[in-house]
Structures are given as C-alpha cells and as structure tokens.
Amino acid sequence: MNSIGKKITQLRTEMGYTQKQLAKLANITEASLSRYENGLREPKINTLVKLAKVLGCTVDYMVGNTDVVDGIIVDRQKLPELLKTVDLKYLSIAKDLEHSEIPAEDLRAIVEIITKNRAV
C-alpha cells in the first residue's frame, strides 16, 4: 500500500466511513477508492482534492509533503504582517472580554486555547 492509500484508509476509518460511503461522498467509484487504498493506482489531482475535502485534510498531507493534517499554508514573506494582524485581533478580544462576567479561570482557558491554536 502506498502512502496516499494508507492515509486515505486511516482517515476514512477514523471518520467511521466505509469505502462505499466515502466513494459516494467524493463522487468516485468504490472500485477506484479500493484501488487507491491498496496502492494499485494513484488518484488524479482532482480526485485527490475531492478526497481531501471529504476527509478534512490537505492535499499536502495526503501526498506526504507535511505531517499536519489540516494546517494552513502561509507565505513566509507575509508572515510578519499576518502576525501583527493576529496580535491586534487577540488584543481586541481580550479588551472585549475584560469587562465580561466570565470567571477568571475560564478566561485563562480561552487564552490558552487561542494561543495554542495560534501556531502557524
């Protein structure tokens, strides 16, 4: 089984889909999906895009370019400007929450979640 086939199988089973269900959702034949999963064929790019969309991952993950399943790809040259914008958004959220009636421990949890998910 090739790496694309392994990833399709892994993601399909994690999502609880049968081959028949995934094939229907991706608008491909069950026989084609079976061939992809067993490494007998590799999906064309348009099929790979459909499968990635249904399986909630990126095409880069499926072809082995990254280990991040559903990451966001950012142009490194634009990263400093993007981070400035993100920081301003978080500051705005913090200011909005400052006068809320949310308990301090819940606010800490929210901040931890936001900062954890912030990694690009």
Phi, psi and omega per residue, in radians:
M1 nan 2.283 3.127
N2 -1.345 2.972 -3.080
S3 -1.152 -0.617 3.095
I4 -1.107 -0.803 3.127
G5 -1.047 -0.728 3.113
K6 -1.087 -0.746 -3.115
K7 -1.189 -0.702 3.099
I8 -1.065 -0.827 -3.133
T9 -1.067 -0.809 -3.122
Q10 -1.057 -0.887 -3.116
L11 -1.132 -0.690 3.131
R12 -1.067 -0.818 -3.114
T13 -1.215 -0.641 3.081
E14 -1.058 -0.611 -3.135
M15 -1.491 -0.115 3.089
G16 1.407 0.331 3.132
Y17 -1.564 2.522 2.914
T18 -1.450 2.936 3.066
Q19 -1.054 -0.700 -3.127
K20 -1.071 -0.772 -3.133
Q21 -1.134 -0.811 -3.132
L22 -1.120 -0.737 3.135
A23 -1.031 -0.742 3.139
K24 -1.140 -0.780 -3.133
L25 -1.120 -0.598 -3.124
A26 -1.590 -0.017 3.117
N27 1.037 0.806 3.050
I28 -2.271 2.955 3.126
T29 -1.414 2.654 3.094
E30 -1.089 -0.625 3.120
A31 -1.101 -0.742 3.109
S32 -1.090 -0.794 3.138
L33 -1.039 -0.753 3.111
S34 -1.045 -0.735 3.121
R35 -1.120 -0.694 3.111
Y36 -1.114 -0.835 -3.093
E37 -1.121 -0.582 -3.113
N38 -1.573 0.060 3.073
G39 1.291 0.299 3.125
L40 -1.427 -0.425 3.101
R41 -2.546 2.751 3.030
E42 -1.922 2.384 -3.139
P43 -1.184 2.551 3.017
K44 -1.206 2.847 -3.034
I45 -1.017 -0.710 -3.120
N46 -1.158 -0.587 3.083
T47 -1.251 -0.686 3.104
L48 -1.065 -0.705 3.113
V49 -1.114 -0.773 3.113
K50 -1.060 -0.816 -3.126
L51 -1.103 -0.755 3.132
A52 -1.060 -0.731 -3.137
K53 -1.082 -0.833 -3.126
V54 -1.156 -0.664 -3.078
L55 -1.493 -0.048 3.063
G56 1.210 0.673 3.127
C57 -2.381 3.120 3.095
T58 -1.685 2.750 3.046
V59 -1.122 -0.646 3.096
D60 -0.987 -0.696 3.100
Y61 -1.130 -0.776 -3.080
M62 -1.119 -0.615 -3.114
V63 -1.597 0.008 3.048
G64 1.565 0.234 3.117
N65 -1.349 -0.315 -3.131
T66 -2.643 2.734 3.043
D67 -1.688 -0.044 3.126
V68 -1.476 2.052 -3.026
V69 -1.163 -0.871 -3.031
D70 -2.229 0.735 -3.077
G71 -1.291 2.953 3.094
I72 -1.899 2.302 3.126
I73 -1.667 2.228 -3.075
V74 -2.153 2.391 3.048
D75 -1.164 2.074 -3.062
R76 -1.030 -0.530 3.134
Q77 -1.204 -0.469 -3.133
K78 -1.638 -0.081 -3.061
L79 -1.018 -0.837 -3.133
P80 -1.003 -0.728 3.133
E81 -1.185 -0.684 3.112
L82 -1.083 -0.762 -3.131
L83 -1.132 -0.621 3.072
K84 -1.064 -0.773 3.134
T85 -1.105 -0.765 -3.139
V86 -1.095 -0.783 3.130
D87 -1.020 -0.719 3.115
L88 -1.129 -0.664 3.112
K89 -1.120 -0.751 3.130
Y90 -1.150 -0.674 3.093
L91 -1.079 -0.720 3.106
S92 -1.110 -0.746 3.104
I93 -1.096 -0.786 -3.139
A94 -1.053 -0.740 3.132
K95 -1.113 -0.739 3.113
D96 -1.096 -0.635 -3.105
L97 -1.420 -0.290 -3.060
E98 -0.948 -0.711 -3.080
H99 -1.796 0.289 3.122
S100 -1.424 2.967 3.113
E101 -1.697 0.390 3.116
I102 -1.346 2.261 3.127
P103 -1.022 2.599 -3.078
A104 -0.981 -0.701 -3.120
E105 -1.157 -0.577 3.082
D106 -1.223 -0.672 3.094
L107 -1.098 -0.724 3.098
R108 -1.059 -0.744 3.130
A109 -1.095 -0.715 3.122
I110 -1.092 -0.800 -3.136
V111 -1.092 -0.736 3.107
E112 -1.061 -0.749 3.127
I113 -1.117 -0.798 -3.121
I114 -1.092 -0.811 -3.089
T115 -1.238 -0.543 3.098
K116 -1.165 -0.734 -3.113
N117 -1.404 -0.087 -3.070
R118 -1.350 -0.374 -3.091
A119 -0.975 2.296 -3.130
V120 -1.956 nan nan
